Amino acid sequence: MPVPPDNRRRVVRLLIVLLTLASSTLVSTTATAQETTPVASPVVSANQLMPILPEWRDELIPVIESVSARYTIDAVIQLPVAGVSTPGITGALSIEYTNTTGASLSELPFRLYANSPDELNEALRVDHLTVDDATVAPALSEDGTTVFVPFDTPLAAGATVTIGMSFVSAVPVNEREHYGIFNIDPEHGTWALAHWYPILAGWDPDRGWVLDPPSANGDPIFSTTSTYDVTLHLPNGWRAVTTGIETERNDTSRRFVTGPVRDFTMVLDGDFDVVEQEVNGTTISSWYNPGQRRSAEAVLDYAAQSLSFFNELIGPYPYTTLDLAPADLFGAAGVEFPQLIYIGASYYNPDRSFDVPNGLDFTVAHEVLHQWWYAMVGNNQYDHAFIDEGLTNFMSSTLYFGAEYGPEIGDIMTDRYLERPFQSNIEAGNDQVVDTPTDDFPSSSGYVFAAYTKAPLGFKTIYDEIGPDAFSDAVTMYFYDNWFTVASPDDLLAAFEAASGEDLDALWSHWFEETAGEDDV
């Protein structure tokens, strides 16, 4: 396993019910100081530092200070009962937004990702919009996936405004769109809740607000780093597995805070149990339904092993918790979210083999690595999905398995997940330009080939060209230089060239910008 040099640890400079029900049932909560609270800056609350490991709090205070959006959400989870036929969430959201775009803004776009695809196109609805307590009239995009909050007076660069809204989110049952990441599993009663609330549109420094329809092929959510303070009102006895940590609990509500993250995702279940292990100060929690403990323990072992490996290879996972939970997924083995990972429920079959190597180990390592390539170092997945998916697939197959189980196992995984699929696609005439917007591929299979097969082999070629030490230096440099921002392909290429001292333009172009795959079969 490549061992990072000491300077790699340098200090970083771095739902459908009446909307009136939402406003009448929400309960406000106030932060309560803990007896041993971390020291915060004047604009960063002690609560927002609690999810961060003590040794990294000072380094992340500037990150928290610089975020453009601070969310406060109060939400009620509603089961189907008399008078409420649809399971869902009613909530009130307040966001303190600072204009970091560098230009004045006449409006602010919020994404309603749950609205597409949806046969009614109204899974997520908003009302009662305010700007600094003044009521405003929203404008909804034609496809229903974006709501625009107007400003009477343009918001100047650097200025701050507070936006409030009520929302109602109808949670579908057995929903197969978007991989099932916003869905209730009717067999186990598990609620997988991604994009369950209005979220500020992602800001790409290269092209501004990203307002594309939710991707049909890749990750539907693109967002930028924010902080969250979320109060949930849950049915009695339910477990809430969330981004962030729980800081308060009483008979009617629980409060969660996050530190700097890209979104706030949840999994809810009435009979979850958990097994846990600590790695480098981080508590890893593997959740499971009755009868699934054996698989949950395997998930925990793989998560601990991969978290330790990538901590050493790249740089720190700076949070106190990492949760992994089963979710009924369609067309995906696992899905990553900040501090929370969905693992496909099919992996929890009691008869599953855990012989080395196996697909569950690979899936867990892949999603754990996404805590670096996506959750911390972001990129616009709509335009450049190959950055996070390609880098993750190469490092989690070839490097992780080679280091943990030996070079022969690494070769087996490289052949299984990269080389054989590459050859069969090229021979079938399915070569693609890797650096293509996700939904511009001619088919979903073309996207999968580009992002998960050809791009990883491109990164393997770079690894072979510059060597393991320079590659390790490069990904560490890329991590520290871009954490909690939105990185571009040029940023990643620059890190490889700076670490190796080589001009990699021709190699980069060959693998990511051309269709010359027949040369590599």
C-alpha positions in Angstrom: 0.0 0.0 0.0 1.5 3.4 -0.9 2.3 5.4 2.2 1.7 9.1 2.0 4.6 11.4 2.9 4.4 13.4 6.0 3.6 16.6 4.2 0.4 15.0 3.1 -0.9 15.7 6.5 -0.2 19.4 6.2 -2.6 21.9 7.7 -5.3 22.6 5.3 -5.7 26.1 3.9 -8.0 25.5 3.0 -45.9 13.1 1.4 -49.6 15.1 -0.3 -51.5 16.8 2.5 -52.6 20.4 3.1 -49.8 22.8 3.4 -51.6 24.4 6.4 -50.9 21.1 8.2 -47.2 21.8 7.9 -47.3 25.2 9.6 -49.7 24.0 12.3 -47.7 21.0 13.4 -44.1 22.1 13.2 -42.2 22.5 16.5 -39.3 24.8 16.8 -36.2 23.9 18.8 -33.3 25.8 20.2 -29.7 24.7 20.4 -28.7 23.5 23.8 -25.0 23.9 24.7 -23.3 20.6 25.6 -21.1 20.3 28.6 -18.1 19.6 26.3 -18.6 21.7 23.3 -15.9 22.4 20.7 -14.7 26.0 20.4 -16.3 27.8 17.6 -15.7 31.0 15.7 -18.1 33.9 16.0 -20.0 32.8 12.9 -19.8 29.0 13.4 -21.9 27.4 16.1 -20.4 24.8 18.4 -23.1 22.4 17.2 -21.9 22.6 13.6 -18.4 21.4 14.8 -19.7 18.4 16.7 -19.9 16.1 13.7 -16.2 16.8 12.9 -13.3 15.0 14.5 -11.6 17.2 17.1 -8.3 17.3 15.3 -10.0 18.7 12.1 -12.3 21.3 13.7 -9.9 24.2 13.4 -9.3 23.3 9.7 -13.0 23.1 8.8 -14.0 26.3 10.6 -13.0 28.4 7.5 -14.9 26.0 5.3 -18.1 26.4 7.4 -17.6 30.2 7.4 -17.4 30.3 3.6 -20.5 28.2 2.7 -23.1 30.1 0.8 -26.1 28.3 2.4 -27.1 27.5 5.9 -30.3 25.4 6.2 -32.6 25.0 9.1 -35.4 22.5 8.5 -38.2 21.4 10.8 -40.0 18.3 9.4 -42.8 16.0 10.4 -42.8 12.3 9.1 -46.4 11.3 8.4 -47.5 7.7 8.1 -50.8 6.9 6.3 -53.5 7.4 8.9 -57.1 8.5 8.8 -57.3 11.7 6.8 -53.8 11.3 5.4 -53.7 8.7 2.7 -50.2 9.2 1.4 -47.0 8.7 3.4 -44.9 11.9 3.4 -43.2 14.8 5.0 -44.4 18.2 5.8 -41.8 20.8 6.7 -40.7 24.4 7.0 -37.3 25.4 5.6 -35.2 28.5 6.3 -32.0 29.2 4.5 -29.5 31.9 5.2 -27.9 32.5 1.8 -24.8 34.6 1.0 -24.3 35.5 -2.6 -20.9 34.0 -3.5 -21.4 34.0 -7.2 -19.5 37.3 -7.8 -22.5 39.0 -9.5 -25.9 40.4 -8.4 -28.8 38.1 -8.4 -32.5 38.8 -9.3 -33.7 35.4 -8.1 -32.5 32.2 -6.5 -33.3 28.8 -7.9 -34.3 25.8 -5.7 -34.4 22.3 -7.1 -37.4 20.1 -6.5 -35.6 16.9 -7.7 -38.3 14.6 -6.4 -40.6 16.0 -9.1 -39.0 14.3 -12.0 -39.6 11.7 -13.0 -43.0 11.5 -11.3 -46.3 10.7 -13.0 -48.1 13.5 -11.1 -45.1 15.9 -11.3 -45.9 17.1 -7.8 -44.2 14.8 -5.3 -42.6 17.9 -3.8 -44.5 21.2 -3.5 -43.6 24.5 -1.9 -45.7 27.4 -0.5 -45.5 30.4 1.8 -42.2 31.7 0.3 -40.6 34.7 2.1 -37.5 36.8 1.6 -36.4 38.4 4.8 -39.9 37.8 6.2 -41.6 39.5 3.2 -44.0 37.2 1.2 -43.0 36.7 -2.4 -44.6 34.8 -5.3 -42.6 31.9 -6.6 -42.1 31.0 -10.3 -42.1 27.2 -11.1 -40.2 25.8 -14.1 -42.2 24.1 -16.8 -41.0 20.7 -15.8 -41.7 21.4 -12.1 -38.2 20.6 -10.9 -37.1 24.2 -10.1 -38.8 26.9 -8.1 -37.4 30.5 -8.5 -37.5 32.8 -5.5 -37.5 36.4 -6.8 -35.8 39.4 -5.2 -37.5 42.9 -5.3 -34.0 44.4 -5.2 -31.2 42.4 -6.8 -29.0 40.7 -4.2 -25.6 42.2 -4.4 -22.4 40.0 -4.5 -21.5 39.2 -0.9 -24.9 40.2 0.5 -26.9 37.8 2.7 -30.6 37.1 2.7 -32.9 34.7 4.6 -35.4 32.7 2.6 -38.3 30.7 4.1 -40.7 28.3 2.7 -43.1 25.5 3.6 -43.0 22.2 1.7 -44.9 19.0 1.4 -43.2 15.9 0.1 -45.2 12.8 -1.0 -42.9 9.7 -0.6 -43.7 7.1 -3.3 -43.9 3.4 -2.5 -41.9 0.9 -4.6 -40.6 3.7 -6.9 -38.1 2.5 -9.5 -37.0 5.9 -10.9 -33.7 7.4 -9.8 -32.5 4.0 -8.6 -35.1 4.1 -5.8 -33.2 6.7 -3.7 -36.5 8.4 -2.8 -38.8 5.5 -2.0 -40.5 3.3 0.6 -39.6 -0.3 0.4 -43.0 -2.1 1.0 -41.3 -5.4 2.1 -39.2 -4.0 4.9 -40.9 -0.6 5.5 -37.6 1.3 5.0 -37.9 4.9 3.8 -35.0 6.0 1.6 -35.1 9.7 1.5 -32.8 11.5 -0.9 -33.9 14.9 -2.4 -36.9 15.0 0.0 -36.8 18.8 0.5 -36.2 21.9 -1.7 -32.4 22.4 -2.2 -30.6 25.3 -3.6 -29.4 24.6 -7.1 -25.8 23.6 -7.5 -23.4 26.3 -8.6 -20.8 25.3 -11.1 -18.0 28.0 -11.3 -17.7 27.2 -15.0 -21.3 27.7 -16.0 -23.4 29.0 -13.1 -26.6 27.5 -11.7 -27.1 23.9 -13.0 -30.8 23.7 -13.8 -30.8 20.7 -16.1 -33.7 18.2 -15.7 -32.7 15.5 -13.1 -30.4 13.1 -14.9 -31.9 10.0 -16.4 -28.6 8.2 -16.6 -26.5 9.3 -13.6 -26.7 11.0 -10.3 -29.8 13.2 -10.2 -28.6 15.6 -7.5 -25.9 18.2 -8.0 -25.4 20.6 -5.0 -22.7 22.6 -3.4 -21.4 22.7 0.2 -23.8 23.9 2.9 -24.6 23.3 6.5 -27.7 21.8 8.0 -29.6 21.9 11.3 -32.6 19.6 11.0 -35.3 18.7 13.5 -37.4 15.6 12.8 -40.7 14.6 14.3 -40.8 10.8 13.9 -43.3 8.0 14.8 -42.6 6.5 18.1 -39.8 3.9 18.1 -38.5 4.8 14.6 -34.8 4.9 13.8 -33.4 7.8 11.8 -30.1 7.2 10.0 -29.0 10.6 8.6 -26.3 12.8 7.3 -24.7 14.4 10.4 -25.2 13.5 14.0 -28.0 13.6 16.5 -27.5 16.4 19.1 -30.8 16.5 20.9 -33.8 14.2 21.5 -37.0 14.5 23.4 -40.4 12.7 23.3 -41.5 14.4 20.1 -38.4 15.3 18.1 -34.8 14.7 17.3 -32.3 17.3 16.1 -29.4 16.7 13.7 -26.5 18.9 12.6 -24.0 18.2 9.8 -20.9 20.3 9.5 -20.1 21.1 5.8 -21.9 18.7 3.4 -23.6 18.8 0.0 -27.0 17.6 1.1 -29.0 16.0 3.9 -30.2 12.5 3.3 -32.0 10.1 5.5 -33.1 6.4 5.9 -36.0 5.8 8.3 -37.1 2.4 9.6 -39.2 1.1 12.4 -37.1 -2.0 13.3 -33.5 -1.2 12.3 -30.7 -2.6 14.5 -27.0 -1.7 14.2 -23.5 -3.0 14.5 -20.6 -0.5 14.9 -16.8 -0.2 14.8 -14.5 2.7 15.2 -11.8 3.6 12.6 -9.4 6.5 13.2 -11.9 8.1 15.5 -14.9 7.7 13.2 -17.8 5.5 14.3 -19.0 3.3 11.4 -22.6 2.1 11.8 -24.0 -0.7 9.7 -27.7 -0.8 10.0 -29.9 -3.8 9.2 -33.4 -5.2 9.3 -34.3 -8.4 11.2 -32.5 -11.5 9.8 -29.8 -9.4 8.1 -27.1 -9.2 10.7 -24.6 -11.5 8.9 -24.6 -9.2 5.9 -24.5 -6.1 8.1 -21.4 -7.4 9.8 -19.7 -7.9 6.4 -20.7 -4.4 5.3 -19.2 -3.1 8.5 -15.9 -5.0 8.0 -15.6 -3.8 4.4 -16.4 -0.2 5.4 -13.8 -0.2 8.2 -11.2 -1.7 5.9 -11.8 0.7 3.0 -12.1 3.8 5.2 -8.8 3.0 6.8 -7.1 2.4 3.4 -8.4 5.6 1.8 -7.7 7.7 4.9 -4.1 6.7 4.5 -3.9 6.9 0.8 -5.6 10.2 0.2 -6.2 12.2 3.4 -8.6 12.4 6.3 -12.3 11.5 6.4 -12.9 14.3 9.0 -16.3 13.3 10.4 -17.1 11.5 13.6 -19.7 9.1 11.9 -20.3 7.1 8.7 -23.5 5.2 8.3 -24.4 2.4 5.9 -28.0 1.2 5.5 -29.9 -1.2 3.3 -32.2 0.3 0.7 -34.3 -1.3 -2.1 -32.3 -0.1 -5.1 -33.1 -0.5 -8.8 -30.2 -0.4 -11.3 -27.6 0.5 -8.6 -25.6 -1.6 -6.2 -25.1 1.3 -3.8 -25.5 5.1 -3.7 -23.4 7.6 -1.9 -24.5 10.6 0.1 -22.5 12.7 2.6 -21.8 10.6 5.7 -24.4 8.1 4.6 -24.4 5.2 2.1 -27.2 3.2 0.7 -26.3 -0.5 0.1 -28.6 -2.4 -2.2 -31.0 -4.6 -0.1 -30.3 -7.6 -2.3 -26.9 -7.8 -0.7 -28.5 -8.7 2.6 -29.6 -12.2 1.4 -28.7 -14.6 4.3 -27.2 -17.1 1.8 -24.8 -14.6 0.1 -21.2 -15.7 -0.3 -18.5 -13.5 1.1 -15.6 -15.3 -0.5 -12.7 -13.1 -1.6 -13.1 -11.2 -3.9 -16.8 -10.4 -3.9 -19.2 -7.8 -5.2 -20.4 -6.5 -1.8 -16.8 -5.7 -0.7 -16.3 -3.8 -4.0 -19.6 -1.9 -3.7 -18.9 -0.9 -0.1 -15.3 0.3 -1.0 -16.6 2.1 -4.0 -19.3 4.0 -2.0 -16.9 4.7 0.9 -14.4 6.3 -1.6 -17.2 8.5 -2.8 -17.0 10.2 0.6 -13.8 11.8 -1.0 -14.8 11.9 -4.7 -18.2 13.6 -4.5 -19.0 14.3 -0.8 -15.9 16.3 -0.1 -14.3 17.0 -3.5 -17.4 17.8 -5.6 -17.7 17.9 -9.4 -20.6 18.7 -11.7 -21.8 15.2 -12.3 -24.2 16.4 -15.0 -21.2 17.6 -17.2 -18.2 15.6 -16.0 -19.4 12.4 -14.2 -16.3 10.6 -15.2 -14.2 12.5 -12.6 -15.8 11.0 -9.5 -17.1 7.8 -11.0 -14.0 6.9 -13.0 -11.5 7.7 -10.3 -13.6 5.9 -7.7 -14.0 2.8 -9.8 -10.3 2.5 -10.5 -9.1 3.1 -7.0 -11.7 0.8 -5.4 -11.1 -2.1 -7.7 -7.4 -2.1 -8.6 -5.8 -0.2 -5.7 -8.0 -1.2 -2.8 -8.2 -4.9 -3.6 -4.5 -5.1 -4.6 -3.5 -3.5 -1.3 -5.8 -5.4 1.0 -5.8 -8.9 -0.6 -2.7 -8.9 -2.7 -1.7 -8.0 -6.4 -3.4 -11.2 -7.8 -6.8 -10.2 -6.3 -6.3 -6.7 -7.6 -5.7 -8.0 -11.1 -8.8 -10.2 -10.8 -10.9 -7.2 -9.9 -9.4 -5.0 -12.6 -10.1 -7.7 -15.2 -13.6 -8.3 -13.9 -14.8 -4.7 -13.6 -12.6 -2.8 -16.1 -10.7 -4.8 -18.7 -13.2 -7.4 -19.8 -16.1 -4.9 -20.0 -13.9 -2.5 -21.9 -12.9 -5.1 -24.5 -16.4 -6.3 -25.0 -17.8 -2.8 -25.5 -15.1 -1.8 -27.9 -15.6 -5.0 -29.9 -19.3 -4.2 -30.0 -18.7 -0.7 -31.4 -19.7 1.0 -28.2 -16.7 3.3 -27.7 -17.7 6.7 -26.2 -16.1 10.1 -25.5 -15.8 9.9 -21.8 -16.0 13.6 -21.0 -19.5 14.0 -22.2 -22.5 15.4 -20.3 -24.3 12.5 -18.6 -27.6 12.7 -20.6 -25.9 13.3 -23.9 -24.8 9.7 -24.2 -26.9 7.8 -26.8 -28.0 5.3 -24.1 -27.6 4.6 -20.5 -25.3 1.7 -21.3 -23.0 4.2 -23.2 -22.9 6.3 -20.0 -22.1 3.4 -17.8 -19.3 2.2 -20.1 -17.8 5.7 -20.3 -18.0 6.5 -16.5 -17.5 3.1 -15.0 -15.2 1.2 -17.4 -13.3 3.4 -19.9 -12.7 6.3 -17.5 -11.3 4.0 -14.8 -8.9 2.4 -17.3 -7.8 5.9 -18.3 -6.9 6.6 -14.6 -5.2 3.2 -14.5 -3.1 4.2 -17.5 -2.1 7.4 -15.7 -1.2 5.4 -12.6 0.9 3.1 -14.7 2.6 6.0 -16.4 3.5 8.1 -13.4 3.9 5.4 -10.8 2.2 4.7 -7.4 4.0 7.4 -5.4 3.2 10.2 -7.8 -0.4 9.0 -8.2 -0.8 9.0 -4.4 0.7 12.4 -4.2 -1.6 13.7 -6.9 -4.9 12.5 -5.4 -3.8 13.9 -2.0 -3.0 17.2 -3.7 -6.3 17.2 -5.5 -8.2 16.4 -2.3 -6.6 19.2 -0.2 -6.7 21.8 -3.0 -10.4 21.2 -3.8 -12.1 19.8 -0.8 -15.7 21.2 -0.3 -15.5 23.0 -3.7 -16.6 22.0 -7.2 -13.6 20.7 -9.1 -13.1 20.5 -12.8 -11.3 18.0 -15.1 -8.5 20.6 -15.4 -8.0 20.6 -11.7 -7.5 16.8 -11.6 -5.2 16.9 -14.7 -3.2 19.6 -13.0 -2.8 17.6 -9.9 -1.4 14.6 -11.8 1.0 16.8 -13.8 2.2 18.7 -10.8 2.8 15.5 -8.8 4.6 13.7 -11.6 6.3 16.5 -13.4 5.0 15.0 -16.7 2.9 16.5 -19.5 -0.1 14.2 -19.6 -2.2 16.1 -22.2 -1.9 13.5 -24.9 -2.7 10.6 -22.6 -5.6 12.5 -21.0 -7.1 13.4 -24.4 -6.7 9.9 -25.7 -8.7 8.3 -22.9 -11.2 11.0 -22.0 -11.8 13.2 -25.1 -11.4 10.7 -28.0 -12.9 7.5 -29.3 -9.8 5.5 -30.0 -10.5 2.6 -27.8 -9.6 0.1 -30.4 -6.0 1.1 -29.9 -6.1 -0.2 -26.4 -7.8 -3.6 -26.8 
